[in-house]
Amino acid sequence: MTDLEQPAAAPMAGRHPVVDEFGEGFVVFATPLPTVRFTEPFAAFVAEALARGVRPVLVTRVDAQVSVFVSQVMGKAGGVWAVQARDGATFDVSSGYRVRELADLWEQPDAAGERLEGFTDPPVRRHVLAFDVRTRQRAIERSRVGLVAEVVAEVAGVRWECWGTREPLLDVWDVEALTRCAREMMPESPVMRAVGTGGALCHVQVARTQDGLLEHTWGAVPVDAAQVDEVARLVAERVAKEHLPTVALFSAGEHDQAENGTLVRQARQSAPQEPVAGLVGPTLVGDLGADLEALVGEHVVSRVGRGRFPSLLVRFPGQGLERWQAAARFVAALGVQDVARVVRGGA
């Protein structure tokens, strides 16, 4: 299952209408608009880059606000974002430093060079709980898509409002509608994106496996910084009790916020997300066997969910680097190959 829609038959000869510039190993989507959304043209641009095996490069004005969906897809595709000032100076948004040409965007930045004005200024930001949850269910008539997203929203105190595969998202949130969309596109559904109250956002995608359905639910909901750990715990416990998780990760983060409350990305320095908690589903727990007790003894772990088929909830205490170190130790204890296999939906 992939978060990136693949083109059915992208033209390889000539210039695609959505591509503004071809370079050595990259293609460019340049826009003067103040807001960049994951529209049909932008989706076609990323698909073109994937089909050609090159990097997608987004070029905007300095004060542009970029949809989180655009940012997420660009990250998955190995893309980069640059901004251009009125005098034509181009800056790498990941570092804030000026680049001489677009090909310099994936090189080591010149830390002695000019930096984008205001890049380190404190922006208007919203604390969020980011979630990345993968669950299984049987491929039967009563199976429904989007229920994990509803659990997250309910616990976080938000409500999903609109959904679609492209922005603007115009359809009213409806689990039945998401389920129909997924069924029509099996063995793999399109990425179905949604927004909700307070700036909440998510995407849902479903793929058929040899064992049934694998559902991927990703997104972010606004949560006060002091409550992130508790909300993550409550969401994980609900998911483990009401669904069949494979693996899940919950993180604390920040997003820029537009005047209308929408969570966006802006050309400002941002702190990386910090892992808060992880959820390991029954399949991987069963594989651990005798190692389970040692795992519980060495990490902040508790059994949650169904009695006969428990999941493990692991919390990563501390702040910043402490959380990352705790998460790294836990993943190493599980075994990277085992985690990857479960994420892919293997038995």
DAUR-V111144 format. One record per residue. RES is the residue in one letter. SS is DSSP state (hx for helix, st for strand, lp for the rest). PSI is psi in whole degrees, 0 to 359 (* if undefined). NEAR is the number of other ideal C-beta (glycine too) atoms within 8 Angstrom. Layout:
# DAUR-V111144
res=RES ss=SS psi=PSI near=NEAR
res=RES ss=SS psi=PSI near=NEAR
This chain:
# DAUR-V111144
res=M ss=lp psi=138 near=10
res=T ss=lp psi=150 near=6
res=D ss=lp psi=2 near=11
res=L ss=lp psi=121 near=10
res=E ss=lp psi=129 near=8
res=Q ss=lp psi=144 near=8
res=P ss=lp psi=145 near=10
res=A ss=lp psi=315 near=4
res=A ss=lp psi=76 near=4
res=A ss=lp psi=133 near=10
res=P ss=lp psi=131 near=6
res=M ss=lp psi=348 near=5
res=A ss=lp psi=138 near=3
res=G ss=lp psi=186 near=4
res=R ss=lp psi=126 near=5
res=H ss=lp psi=140 near=11
res=P ss=lp psi=333 near=4
res=V ss=lp psi=353 near=9
res=V ss=lp psi=123 near=12
res=D ss=lp psi=338 near=6
res=E ss=st psi=139 near=8
res=F ss=st psi=134 near=7
res=G ss=st psi=182 near=10
res=E ss=lp psi=99 near=4
res=G ss=lp psi=12 near=6
res=F ss=st psi=161 near=13
res=V ss=st psi=153 near=16
res=V ss=st psi=137 near=13
res=F ss=st psi=108 near=13
res=A ss=st psi=135 near=9
res=T ss=lp psi=139 near=9
res=P ss=lp psi=1 near=5
res=L ss=lp psi=148 near=8
res=P ss=lp psi=341 near=6
res=T ss=st psi=131 near=10
res=V ss=st psi=120 near=12
res=R ss=lp psi=166 near=10
res=F ss=lp psi=74 near=11
res=T ss=lp psi=176 near=9
res=E ss=hx psi=315 near=6
res=P ss=hx psi=320 near=7
res=F ss=hx psi=321 near=13
res=A ss=hx psi=320 near=12
res=A ss=hx psi=324 near=11
res=F ss=hx psi=313 near=14
res=V ss=hx psi=320 near=15
res=A ss=hx psi=321 near=13
res=E ss=hx psi=316 near=14
res=A ss=hx psi=316 near=14
res=L ss=hx psi=318 near=11
res=A ss=hx psi=325 near=10
res=R ss=hx psi=349 near=9
res=G ss=lp psi=35 near=4
res=V ss=lp psi=171 near=8
res=R ss=st psi=135 near=12
res=P ss=st psi=134 near=15
res=V ss=st psi=122 near=15
res=L ss=st psi=128 near=16
res=V ss=st psi=122 near=14
res=T ss=st psi=177 near=16
res=R ss=st psi=164 near=9
res=V ss=lp psi=322 near=10
res=D ss=lp psi=15 near=7
res=A ss=lp psi=149 near=14
res=Q ss=st psi=126 near=12
res=V ss=st psi=131 near=14
res=S ss=st psi=142 near=13
res=V ss=hx psi=329 near=12
res=F ss=hx psi=321 near=12
res=V ss=hx psi=313 near=14
res=S ss=hx psi=318 near=11
res=Q ss=hx psi=316 near=11
res=V ss=hx psi=320 near=14
res=M ss=hx psi=320 near=13
res=G ss=hx psi=318 near=8
res=K ss=hx psi=328 near=9
res=A ss=lp psi=2 near=12
res=G ss=lp psi=25 near=6
res=G ss=lp psi=170 near=13
res=V ss=st psi=159 near=13
res=W ss=st psi=131 near=15
res=A ss=st psi=153 near=15
res=V ss=st psi=149 near=14
res=Q ss=st psi=129 near=11
res=A ss=lp psi=172 near=10
res=R ss=lp psi=332 near=3
res=D ss=lp psi=4 near=4
res=G ss=lp psi=354 near=6
res=A ss=lp psi=135 near=8
res=T ss=st psi=135 near=13
res=F ss=st psi=143 near=17
res=D ss=st psi=122 near=14
res=V ss=lp psi=332 near=10
res=S ss=lp psi=329 near=6
res=S ss=lp psi=337 near=6
res=G ss=lp psi=355 near=12
res=Y ss=st psi=151 near=13
res=R ss=st psi=143 near=12
res=V ss=st psi=147 near=12
res=R ss=lp psi=325 near=4
res=E ss=lp psi=162 near=6
res=L ss=hx psi=328 near=13
res=A ss=hx psi=342 near=10
res=D ss=hx psi=352 near=9
res=L ss=hx psi=332 near=10
res=W ss=hx psi=22 near=6
res=E ss=lp psi=170 near=6
res=Q ss=lp psi=125 near=3
res=P ss=lp psi=151 near=9
res=D ss=lp psi=96 near=7
res=A ss=lp psi=348 near=5
res=A ss=lp psi=356 near=3
res=G ss=lp psi=187 near=8
res=E ss=lp psi=142 near=5
res=R ss=st psi=148 near=10
res=L ss=lp psi=128 near=12
res=E ss=lp psi=131 near=4
res=G ss=lp psi=4 near=6
res=F ss=lp psi=324 near=11
res=T ss=lp psi=5 near=7
res=D ss=lp psi=144 near=6
res=P ss=lp psi=120 near=3
res=P ss=lp psi=176 near=7
res=V ss=lp psi=110 near=5
res=R ss=st psi=158 near=10
res=R ss=st psi=129 near=11
res=H ss=st psi=139 near=11
res=V ss=st psi=159 near=13
res=L ss=st psi=115 near=16
res=A ss=st psi=142 near=11
res=F ss=st psi=145 near=17
res=D ss=st psi=99 near=11
res=V ss=st psi=131 near=13
res=R ss=st psi=128 near=14
res=T ss=st psi=159 near=14
res=R ss=st psi=155 near=15
res=Q ss=st psi=162 near=10
res=R ss=lp psi=149 near=6
res=A ss=lp psi=77 near=7
res=I ss=lp psi=170 near=5
res=E ss=lp psi=323 near=3
res=R ss=lp psi=0 near=4
res=S ss=lp psi=141 near=10
res=R ss=lp psi=147 near=8
res=V ss=lp psi=137 near=14
res=G ss=lp psi=359 near=13
res=L ss=hx psi=328 near=10
res=V ss=hx psi=318 near=13
res=A ss=hx psi=323 near=13
res=E ss=hx psi=325 near=10
res=V ss=hx psi=313 near=13
res=V ss=hx psi=313 near=15
res=A ss=hx psi=317 near=13
res=E ss=hx psi=314 near=8
res=V ss=hx psi=321 near=10
res=A ss=hx psi=351 near=13
res=G ss=lp psi=31 near=4
res=V ss=lp psi=178 near=11
res=R ss=lp psi=130 near=7
res=W ss=st psi=138 near=14
res=E ss=st psi=308 near=9
res=C ss=st psi=153 near=11
res=W ss=st psi=168 near=14
res=G ss=st psi=176 near=11
res=T ss=lp psi=342 near=7
res=R ss=lp psi=151 near=10
res=E ss=lp psi=148 near=10
res=P ss=lp psi=146 near=7
res=L ss=lp psi=115 near=11
res=L ss=lp psi=344 near=5
res=D ss=st psi=140 near=9
res=V ss=st psi=135 near=6
res=W ss=lp psi=128 near=12
res=D ss=lp psi=115 near=8
res=V ss=hx psi=322 near=11
res=E ss=hx psi=321 near=7
res=A ss=hx psi=319 near=9
res=L ss=hx psi=320 near=13
res=T ss=hx psi=317 near=12
res=R ss=hx psi=317 near=8
res=C ss=hx psi=316 near=13
res=A ss=hx psi=316 near=12
res=R ss=hx psi=321 near=7
res=E ss=hx psi=338 near=6
res=M ss=lp psi=10 near=8
res=M ss=lp psi=145 near=9
res=P ss=lp psi=358 near=4
res=E ss=st psi=126 near=10
res=S ss=lp psi=163 near=12
res=P ss=lp psi=167 near=8
res=V ss=lp psi=121 near=10
res=M ss=st psi=115 near=16
res=R ss=st psi=149 near=15
res=A ss=st psi=153 near=17
res=V ss=st psi=156 near=12
res=G ss=st psi=192 near=15
res=T ss=hx psi=150 near=7
res=G ss=hx psi=8 near=8
res=G ss=hx psi=3 near=13
res=A ss=lp psi=146 near=16
res=L ss=st psi=155 near=13
res=C ss=st psi=166 near=16
res=H ss=st psi=152 near=14
res=V ss=st psi=135 near=15
res=Q ss=st psi=145 near=13
res=V ss=st psi=140 near=14
res=A ss=st psi=146 near=12
res=R ss=st psi=135 near=10
res=T ss=st psi=180 near=10
res=Q ss=lp psi=343 near=3
res=D ss=lp psi=357 near=6
res=G ss=st psi=234 near=9
res=L ss=st psi=139 near=12
res=L ss=st psi=119 near=14
res=E ss=st psi=132 near=13
res=H ss=st psi=121 near=13
res=T ss=st psi=119 near=15
res=W ss=st psi=148 near=10
res=G ss=st psi=200 near=13
res=A ss=st psi=141 near=14
res=V ss=st psi=142 near=16
res=P ss=st psi=127 near=12
res=V ss=lp psi=135 near=11
res=D ss=lp psi=143 near=6
res=A ss=hx psi=322 near=7
res=A ss=hx psi=345 near=4
res=Q ss=hx psi=0 near=8
res=V ss=hx psi=313 near=13
res=D ss=hx psi=317 near=10
res=E ss=hx psi=317 near=7
res=V ss=hx psi=320 near=13
res=A ss=hx psi=317 near=14
res=R ss=hx psi=315 near=11
res=L ss=hx psi=320 near=9
res=V ss=hx psi=314 near=15
res=A ss=hx psi=318 near=15
res=E ss=hx psi=319 near=11
res=R ss=hx psi=315 near=11
res=V ss=hx psi=317 near=15
res=A ss=hx psi=327 near=16
res=K ss=hx psi=321 near=9
res=E ss=hx psi=347 near=7
res=H ss=lp psi=182 near=11
res=L ss=st psi=90 near=9
res=P ss=st psi=153 near=17
res=T ss=st psi=292 near=14
res=V ss=st psi=156 near=13
res=A ss=st psi=150 near=13
res=L ss=st psi=135 near=10
res=F ss=st psi=133 near=15
res=S ss=st psi=153 near=12
res=A ss=st psi=135 near=12
res=G ss=st psi=184 near=13
res=E ss=st psi=147 near=9
res=H ss=st psi=149 near=13
res=D ss=st psi=154 near=15
res=Q ss=st psi=126 near=11
res=A ss=lp psi=169 near=10
res=E ss=lp psi=330 near=3
res=N ss=lp psi=5 near=4
res=G ss=lp psi=351 near=7
res=T ss=lp psi=138 near=8
res=L ss=st psi=129 near=14
res=V ss=st psi=176 near=13
res=R ss=st psi=138 near=12
res=Q ss=lp psi=166 near=10
res=A ss=lp psi=69 near=13
res=R ss=lp psi=156 near=10
res=Q ss=lp psi=137 near=5
res=S ss=lp psi=149 near=8
res=A ss=lp psi=146 near=5
res=P ss=lp psi=155 near=5
res=Q ss=lp psi=152 near=8
res=E ss=st psi=128 near=12
res=P ss=st psi=133 near=13
res=V ss=st psi=316 near=13
res=A ss=st psi=158 near=14
res=G ss=st psi=155 near=13
res=L ss=st psi=126 near=18
res=V ss=st psi=122 near=11
res=G ss=lp psi=173 near=15
res=P ss=hx psi=326 near=12
res=T ss=hx psi=311 near=10
res=L ss=hx psi=325 near=14
res=V ss=hx psi=317 near=12
res=G ss=hx psi=326 near=8
res=D ss=hx psi=336 near=7
res=L ss=hx psi=328 near=10
res=G ss=lp psi=236 near=6
res=A ss=lp psi=343 near=6
res=D ss=hx psi=351 near=8
res=L ss=hx psi=314 near=9
res=E ss=hx psi=321 near=7
res=A ss=hx psi=322 near=8
res=L ss=hx psi=316 near=14
res=V ss=hx psi=324 near=11
res=G ss=hx psi=333 near=6
res=E ss=hx psi=348 near=7
res=H ss=lp psi=167 near=11
res=V ss=lp psi=84 near=8
res=V ss=st psi=144 near=10
res=S ss=st psi=151 near=7
res=R ss=st psi=133 near=9
res=V ss=st psi=166 near=12
res=G ss=st psi=217 near=11
res=R ss=lp psi=140 near=9
res=G ss=lp psi=312 near=4
res=R ss=lp psi=334 near=4
res=F ss=lp psi=73 near=9
res=P ss=st psi=156 near=12
res=S ss=st psi=165 near=16
res=L ss=st psi=127 near=13
res=L ss=st psi=119 near=15
res=V ss=st psi=133 near=12
res=R ss=st psi=145 near=11
res=F ss=lp psi=94 near=16
res=P ss=lp psi=167 near=7
res=G ss=lp psi=202 near=7
res=Q ss=lp psi=150 near=6
res=G ss=lp psi=239 near=7
res=L ss=hx psi=327 near=6
res=E ss=hx psi=317 near=10
res=R ss=hx psi=316 near=14
res=W ss=hx psi=320 near=11
res=Q ss=hx psi=319 near=8
res=A ss=hx psi=319 near=14
res=A ss=hx psi=318 near=11
res=A ss=hx psi=319 near=8
res=R ss=hx psi=321 near=10
res=F ss=hx psi=316 near=13
res=V ss=hx psi=320 near=9
res=A ss=hx psi=321 near=8
res=A ss=hx psi=324 near=10
res=L ss=hx psi=321 near=12
res=G ss=lp psi=115 near=7
res=V ss=hx psi=320 near=8
res=Q ss=hx psi=321 near=6
res=D ss=hx psi=316 near=10
res=V ss=hx psi=314 near=12
res=A ss=hx psi=321 near=8
res=R ss=hx psi=317 near=8
res=V ss=hx psi=321 near=14
res=V ss=hx psi=321 near=9
res=R ss=lp psi=350 near=7
res=G ss=lp psi=14 near=11
res=G ss=lp psi=164 near=6
res=A ss=lp psi=* near=4
